[in-house]
Amino acid sequence: MTLSPLEAARDSVHANLTIGPEPFDDPFNIEGPFTRNIGAKFADVQDEIAAAFEDYIPIK
């Protein structure tokens, strides 16, 4: 049996179901629908991060 940090990461985030196998088959290929459109989605991602911080790490 061989232990693989890459396989452990793939299993822990259920990568085959969420992002597909391609990034793990060729880890140097980061070009995909998300990275091509990241500029258009950046404001949405930023809003989600801010909301998560407010929900889970409130400043008091």
Backbone as ProteinMPNN parsed JSONL, in Angstrom:
{"seq_chain_A": "MTLSPLEAARDSVHANLTIGPEPFDDPFNIEGPFTRNIGAKFADVQDEIAAAFEDYIPIK", "coords_chain_A": {"N_chain_A": [[0.84, -1.168, 0.0], [0.5, 2.216, -0.798], [0.871, 5.458, 0.44], [-0.611, 8.513, -0.399], [-0.486, 11.944, -0.516], [-1.824, 13.487, -2.382], [-3.904, 11.814, -3.275], [-5.257, 11.565, -0.849], [-6.125, 14.188, -0.454], [-7.797, 14.43, -2.674], [-9.773, 12.534, -2.03], [-10.762, 13.571, 0.406], [-12.067, 15.96, -0.227], [-13.873, 15.135, -2.023], [-13.247, 15.345, -4.771], [-13.628, 14.215, -7.332], [-16.336, 14.467, -7.667], [-16.829, 17.164, -7.378], [-14.952, 18.91, -8.772], [-14.057, 17.346, -10.782], [-11.952, 14.835, -12.401], [-9.812, 15.856, -13.874], [-7.937, 17.955, -12.893], [-6.392, 16.44, -11.14], [-5.412, 14.431, -12.685], [-3.689, 15.781, -14.357], [-1.881, 17.77, -12.741], [-0.597, 20.167, -13.343], [-2.078, 21.518, -15.14], [-4.077, 24.062, -14.921], [-5.983, 25.401, -16.238], [-9.275, 25.924, -16.8], [-12.907, 25.957, -16.737], [-13.506, 27.484, -14.424], [-11.111, 28.942, -13.867], [-10.816, 30.351, -16.237], [-12.966, 32.083, -16.128], [-12.669, 33.524, -13.837], [-12.28, 36.231, -13.296], [-14.771, 37.411, -13.867], [-16.284, 36.302, -11.863], [-15.145, 37.08, -9.513], [-16.08, 39.156, -7.755], [-18.403, 37.973, -6.709], [-17.295, 35.777, -5.352], [-15.734, 37.119, -3.496], [-17.762, 38.424, -2.014], [-19.023, 36.185, -0.881], [-16.981, 35.192, 0.744], [-16.706, 37.318, 2.558], [-19.262, 37.247, 3.752], [-19.168, 34.725, 4.951], [-17.153, 35.119, 6.843], [-18.441, 37.0, 8.472], [-20.518, 35.417, 9.433], [-19.241, 33.223, 10.712], [-16.925, 34.105, 11.972], [-17.321, 36.405, 13.794], [-16.811, 39.903, 14.41], [-16.349, 41.292, 17.435]], "CA_chain_A": [[0.0, 0.0, 0.0], [1.237, 3.47, -0.884], [0.127, 6.623, 0.896], [-0.446, 9.634, -1.301], [-1.176, 13.153, -0.07], [-2.713, 13.922, -3.45], [-5.11, 10.976, -3.208], [-5.962, 11.917, 0.386], [-6.816, 15.452, -0.727], [-8.869, 14.129, -3.629], [-10.837, 11.844, -1.306], [-11.346, 14.378, 1.48], [-12.958, 17.002, -0.773], [-14.709, 14.498, -3.049], [-12.878, 16.09, -5.971], [-14.208, 13.654, -8.555], [-17.714, 14.932, -7.775], [-16.928, 18.619, -7.379], [-14.19, 19.563, -9.844], [-13.717, 16.363, -11.799], [-10.64, 14.218, -12.247], [-8.771, 16.452, -14.698], [-6.821, 18.593, -12.181], [-5.548, 15.444, -10.491], [-4.73, 13.678, -13.729], [-2.604, 16.655, -14.807], [-1.926, 18.852, -11.754], [-0.021, 21.403, -13.853], [-3.069, 22.138, -16.012], [-5.075, 24.726, -14.087], [-6.926, 26.07, -17.122], [-10.581, 25.29, -16.808], [-13.989, 26.946, -16.759], [-13.416, 28.409, -13.295], [-9.984, 29.868, -13.994], [-11.045, 31.233, -17.387], [-14.001, 33.057, -15.797], [-12.497, 33.972, -12.452], [-12.458, 37.684, -13.224], [-16.2, 37.709, -13.844], [-16.86, 35.765, -10.629], [-14.37, 37.492, -8.343], [-16.912, 39.919, -6.817], [-19.272, 37.013, -6.024], [-16.46, 35.011, -4.422], [-15.368, 38.046, -2.422], [-18.95, 38.595, -1.176], [-19.231, 34.952, -0.121], [-15.951, 35.13, 1.786], [-17.063, 38.306, 3.581], [-20.433, 36.74, 4.466], [-18.733, 33.604, 5.78], [-16.443, 35.675, 7.989], [-19.437, 37.594, 9.365], [-21.292, 34.34, 10.06], [-18.458, 32.282, 11.499], [-15.861, 34.771, 12.719], [-17.828, 37.77, 14.006], [-15.941, 40.871, 15.079], [-17.095, 41.853, 18.573]], "C_chain_A": [[0.887, 1.234, 0.0], [0.34, 4.606, -0.418], [0.428, 7.792, -0.023], [-1.196, 10.849, -0.766], [-2.162, 13.66, -1.121], [-4.013, 13.125, -3.437], [-5.923, 11.282, -1.952], [-6.74, 13.211, 0.192], [-8.001, 15.227, -1.654], [-10.05, 13.479, -2.908], [-11.524, 12.752, -0.295], [-12.293, 15.456, 0.968], [-13.89, 16.461, -1.859], [-14.5, 15.172, -4.412], [-13.496, 15.521, -7.238], [-15.636, 14.139, -8.767], [-17.811, 16.443, -7.914], [-16.192, 19.281, -8.541], [-13.793, 18.611, -10.962], [-12.301, 15.857, -11.651], [-9.498, 14.945, -12.954], [-7.642, 17.128, -13.92], [-5.887, 17.593, -11.507], [-4.808, 14.589, -11.516], [-3.548, 14.459, -14.282], [-2.568, 17.871, -13.887], [-1.323, 20.17, -12.228], [-0.955, 22.128, -14.795], [-4.159, 22.752, -15.151], [-6.103, 25.472, -14.935], [-8.224, 25.289, -17.152], [-11.651, 26.351, -16.784], [-13.898, 27.952, -15.614], [-12.29, 29.409, -13.486], [-10.155, 30.799, -15.184], [-12.026, 32.344, -17.036], [-13.83, 33.667, -14.413], [-12.679, 35.482, -12.315], [-13.915, 38.083, -13.114], [-16.85, 37.269, -12.54], [-16.185, 36.287, -9.37], [-15.218, 38.239, -7.322], [-17.837, 38.988, -6.042], [-18.496, 36.213, -4.988], [-16.081, 35.892, -3.232], [-16.552, 38.264, -1.475], [-19.204, 37.364, -0.315], [-18.216, 34.812, 1.012], [-16.294, 36.109, 2.903], [-18.252, 37.828, 4.405], [-20.05, 35.592, 5.396], [-17.986, 34.107, 7.012], [-17.433, 36.288, 8.975], [-20.211, 36.521, 10.123], [-20.474, 33.523, 11.057], [-17.346, 32.903, 12.331], [-16.311, 36.224, 12.954], [-16.808, 38.635, 14.749], [-16.763, 41.513, 16.178], [-16.163, 42.495, 19.539]], "O_chain_A": [[1.895, 1.291, 0.705], [-0.815, 4.704, -0.833], [1.581, 8.032, -0.382], [-2.412, 10.792, -0.581], [-3.215, 14.199, -0.781], [-5.097, 13.694, -3.571], [-7.153, 11.258, -1.993], [-7.887, 13.319, 0.627], [-9.082, 15.774, -1.436], [-11.201, 13.84, -3.154], [-12.746, 12.706, -0.155], [-13.233, 15.828, 1.671], [-14.598, 17.217, -2.524], [-15.457, 15.518, -5.104], [-13.856, 16.281, -8.136], [-16.105, 14.218, -9.902], [-18.765, 16.952, -8.502], [-16.762, 20.132, -9.224], [-13.25, 19.038, -11.981], [-11.529, 16.395, -10.858], [-8.332, 14.679, -12.665], [-6.476, 16.903, -14.248], [-4.704, 17.882, -11.326], [-3.716, 14.087, -11.249], [-2.524, 13.876, -14.636], [-3.16, 18.901, -14.21], [-1.517, 21.197, -11.578], [-0.658, 23.248, -15.212], [-5.065, 22.052, -14.7], [-7.003, 26.11, -14.39], [-8.238, 24.109, -17.5], [-11.336, 27.541, -16.809], [-14.178, 29.136, -15.803], [-12.491, 30.607, -13.288], [-9.682, 31.934, -15.143], [-11.933, 33.44, -17.589], [-14.764, 34.266, -13.881], [-13.19, 35.949, -11.297], [-14.26, 38.99, -12.356], [-17.878, 37.824, -12.154], [-16.617, 35.962, -8.264], [-15.09, 37.982, -6.125], [-18.041, 39.183, -4.844], [-18.979, 35.994, -3.877], [-16.112, 35.44, -2.088], [-16.367, 38.286, -0.258], [-19.561, 37.49, 0.856], [-18.557, 34.366, 2.107], [-16.183, 35.762, 4.079], [-18.257, 37.982, 5.626], [-20.561, 35.503, 6.513], [-18.169, 33.575, 8.107], [-17.285, 36.116, 10.185], [-20.523, 36.684, 11.302], [-20.968, 33.174, 12.129], [-16.876, 32.294, 13.292], [-15.745, 37.154, 12.38], [-16.054, 38.156, 15.595], [-17.751, 42.195, 15.907], [-16.601, 43.023, 20.561]]}, "name": "protein", "num_of_chains": 1, "seq": "MTLSPLEAARDSVHANLTIGPEPFDDPFNIEGPFTRNIGAKFADVQDEIAAAFEDYIPIK"}
